[in-house]
Amino acid sequence: MSHQTKPAPLQVKAIGSFYVGGEIRTLTGLPIRHRVSTPGGPTYPVDPNGEVAVGQMYVHYVCLAAPRTPIPLLMWHGGGMTGANWETTPDGRPGWQWFFLRAGINVFISDAVERGRSGFAPYPDVYAEAPYFRTAKEAWEKTFRFGPAGSYHRASTQRRAHPDCRFPLVSFDTFMKQSVPRWDCNDALTQAAYDALVTTVGDCFLLIHSQGGNFGTHAALAAPDKVKAVIAIEPSGAPDPAKHDPSLLKDVPHLFVWGDHLEGNDFWEKYQPGARRWYEALIAAGAPATWIELPEQGIRGNSHALMMDDNSSQIAGMIMDWLLRTVPGAFSS
């Protein structure tokens, strides 16, 4: 009879949360509204005029009793998503939050401005535009690359995935429940909150995904003395080298990681070149930057959701190995 050794329980010093960024704005000139606050209750007037909080960002942290490094990992999600992406995979496996805690790193997970527990603000009084909602077809065929163009179907039995797709496809509908609305008009608020988070936390590693890649690479430019490494997972944006100086980051290691089936995907064929230009500018400036396309490593079938694919622990292990090689002085043995 074989016995599997269970991993030792994590020894945790602190679990908590806080808000960072944001401001108070005053709303005026809005009509009185009437509402019922609970089913069967009375109708009463509500005055929407006055002060509201906008642009704040929610951050949840887990700090270990004896971390291997004093430098925490800040995990920033992508567009139309929340920090839930990092916690547990749609099919119930431990997420990257758990992996990096097990690796001995304190983890801070945020919900970007306008997402999840960061809350919302009135439209059109504060948010100037209507939100976007990601459809299942967009996620399946475009952004997350689970299948080729024309392969999505409402009926799960009629969907066609890439034959080597590593995403747990039986949990696709569960994955879609993580989607939240997003706005195109709040980039400045979001960047300010992320910049404030880096200032608040201090020395940190950034693990950034998709839309979070643009915010993370700009946050590194704003605080090159505090950001000790940037791990960009399929970033959909990056600074323009014609407008930003990559030499500011010559001492900040960068890792760019890409999955499979990018070629022929019209979404990523438009967005990946911007990240490539920034990577090449970093190299030219003498920054220690690494660009990994997993198929070139013999790892096929990964989607845009690398932290959820069936080999997510393997990819996280590659990232951890890169950190240990690249910033070895940050870790105890």
N, C-alpha and C positions, 0 to 999 in steps of 0.2 A: 504494500500500500504506500503510495507516494504522498508526501506532505509538501504543500507549497508554503513557503515562508511568507507570512503576512508582513507588509511594510510596517515599520514602527509608527506609532501615532506621531503626528506633528506636534512639536512643543511650541505653542503660540504665546507670545507676550501680549499682543493687543490686536483687537478687531474693532474697527470703527469707521466713521465716515465724516465728511465735511463738505462744505460748499466753497467754491473759489470763483473769483471773477464776478461779473454782473454789476448792475447799478439800479438805482431807483428812478423811475420815470413817472411823470405826472400826466394823466389822461384828463382831457377836458372836452366839453361840448357833446358828450355822448348821451343818448336818450335813456331815460329810466326804463328798466326792464322788469317784467313780472315773472315770478317763478314759484314753483312748489318744490321745497327742499327735500321732501320725503313723500312717497306715495300715499295719497289720501290726506295729506296735510293741507294747511291753508295756503292761499296765494298771497304773496307779499312783494312789495316793490324792492328792487335792487338798483342802487346807484353805482354804475361802473366808473364814474369819475373819481379821480384821486390817484394815489401813488401805488405803483405796482413794481415788483422786482422782475428784472429782465436780464438775460445774458449770463446767469449763474450756471455753474457746472457742478454736478454731484460726483464725488470721489469716494470710493470704498477701499479700505486698506486692510491687509493682514500682515502683521509684523511678527516674525519668529523670535523665539526666546534666545536662540543662538545662531543668527544668520552667518553664512560664509563670507558675506561682504556687507559693509555698511551702506552700499549704494543700492537703492531700490529700483525695481523695474516698473516703469509706468506703461500701462497697456492701453492703447488708443484704438478704438474700433473704426469701422468704415461707414460709408454713407447709408442712411436709412436703417442703421443698426444701433445697438447699445452695447454696453460692457458685458451683457450676457453672452456675447460671442466667445468670451475667454473662459467662462466659468465651467460649463458642461456641454458636451457635444449633443446635437439633437437626438442621437441614439443612446444617450445616457452614459457615455464614457467620461472620465475626468478630463477637464479642459486644460488649457495651457496655464491657467492660474495655478492649478494643483501641481502641474509639472514643475514650474519654476519655484514654487514654494518648496517642493521636495528637493529641488536642486540647491536650496539654501538661500534664496533671494526673497526679500520682502517685496510684496506685490501691491501696486495701487492700480485699481481699475476705475475708469471714469465713464460716465455717460455724457457725451458732448452736449454743448448748449443745444436746446430744443429737443433733446432726446430723453426718453425714459424718466428717471427720477430727477433730472435737471429741471423738469417742468417746462411750461410753455408761456407764451405771451399773446395778447390779443391780436387778431388779424382783422382788418388791415391797419389797426392803430399803432402797432409796434412792428410786427412782421408785415412788410410791405406787399408781399406776394402770397398767393395761395400755395399750400404745400404740395409736394409730389408724393405719390404712393407707388412703391415698386410692385409691379405685377409678377405673378408666378412665371409667366412666359419670359419676361425680361431677365429675371433671376436665372432661370434654367438655361436659356440660350445665349444671353449676352454677358451680363456681369459676372456670374459665377461659373459659366462654361461647363455645366453638367452634360449638355448635349448640343449637337449642331443646330444651325438655323432650321426652323420648321419641325423640330423634334418634340416640342412641348405639347401636351394634351391635358385637358381637364381630368380625364380618367387616368389614374396612375398606371394602369395596365397597358395603356397605349402610348406612354411616353417612351422616347428612344434616347438613351444616354450614350455618351461615348463608350465604346466597348471596354475601355480600361479605366473608366471613371472611378475614382477612389472615394468619392463622397458617399455616405450611407443613404442611398437613394430611397429606401423604404421610409426614411424619416424626413423626406423633403417637405411634406406638408407641415410637420412640426417646426422645421427650420423657418418656413415662411411666417409662422406666428411670432418670430422674433422681429419682424420688420416693423418699423415705425415711420411716421411721416418725416419728411425733410424739407427744408426751405433753401432756396438759392440765394437768399438775400441776407443771410446772417453770418457770412464768413468772417467779417471783422469782429463780431461779438465772440465767435467761437475761437478765433485765433487769440484774442485777448485773454480768454479764460484759460486756454492751454498755456500761454506764456506765463500767466499768473500761477498756474499749477507748478511749473518748473521753478519759478522763483520761490514759491512756498516750500516745496520739498527740498530744493537744493540739489546737490550732486545726484545724478540719476542716469539710468539707462532708459532709452525710449524704444518700445516695441510698437510699431505703428502699422496699420493695415489700411489699404485702399485709400479712401478719402482722407483718413487719418494720416496718411503718408505726407500729404501736402502740408497739413498743419504741423506735423512733427519736424519735417525738415526746416520749415521756417522758424519753429521754436528753437531748434538747435542754433540757427544763425543768430537769434536774439540772445542766446545765453551759451556761447561756446565754452565758457569756463565751468558751467554746471552740467552740461550734457556730456557724459563720458563715453557713450556709444549710441549709435542709431541702427536699429534693425528694422528695415522697411520691407514689409511683406506685400508684394504686388502693389506698390503705391500708384495711385491714379493721378498723382500730380507731384511736382517738385519745383523748387525755385528756378527762375529763368536766369541762366548764367550771364545774360546780357544786363540784368538788373541787380543781381546779387553777387557778392564776392565769395567764391568758394574757399579762398585762402583763409577766411576766418575760421574754417573748420579743418585746417590742416593737421590738427592734433586730435581730431574726433573720428574714430573708426566708424565706418558705415558698412552695413551688409544689406544687399538687395537680394531678395529671394523670389523666384518666379516658378509657377507651376507649368502645366501642360496645356496644349490646344489653344495657344495664343494666336498662332498663325491662321489667318483666314477669319478671325473674329473681328468684325469691323469696329467694335467698341474698343478693344484693347489695341488694335493696330493704330488707333488715334491717340490713345492715352499713354501707352508704354514709352514712346519716343521721348516724351518730356522727362521721364525719370532717367532714361538712358543719357540724355544730354547732361543732366545734373551729375550723374555718376562719372561721366567722362571729364566734366569740369573739375570734380573733386580730385580725380587721378592727376590731371594736369597741374593742379595746385599742390600736389604732394600729399594729399590726404590718404590715409590707409583705407581704401574702399575695395569691397569685394562684390562681384556680381555673379549670382548663381542662378542658372536655369536648370531646374531639376532633371529634365529629360537628358541634358548633356552629362549628368551624373549617373545616368542609367535608371532614374526614378521616374516612371511614366504614370500618367493618368491623374495627376493632382489638379484639383480645381482651384478657383479663386479662394475658396474657403479652406486654406491649408491647415488652419487650426481645428478643423472639424473632419478632415478626410481620415480614412481608416489607418493611415500611417502618420497621423498627426504627432505621435510621440517621437517617431523617427526624425521628423522635421524639427521638432523642438530640441531634440538631442543634438542635431547639427548646429542649431543656433547656440546652444549652451557650449558646445565644443569651441565654436568660433569665439565666444566671449572669453573663455578660459585661455585660448591662444593669443587673443588680441589685447586683452587688458588683464594679464595674469596677476599684476600687482594688486588688483582690486579684490582678489579672493584669497581666503585662507585655505590651507590644504585640508 
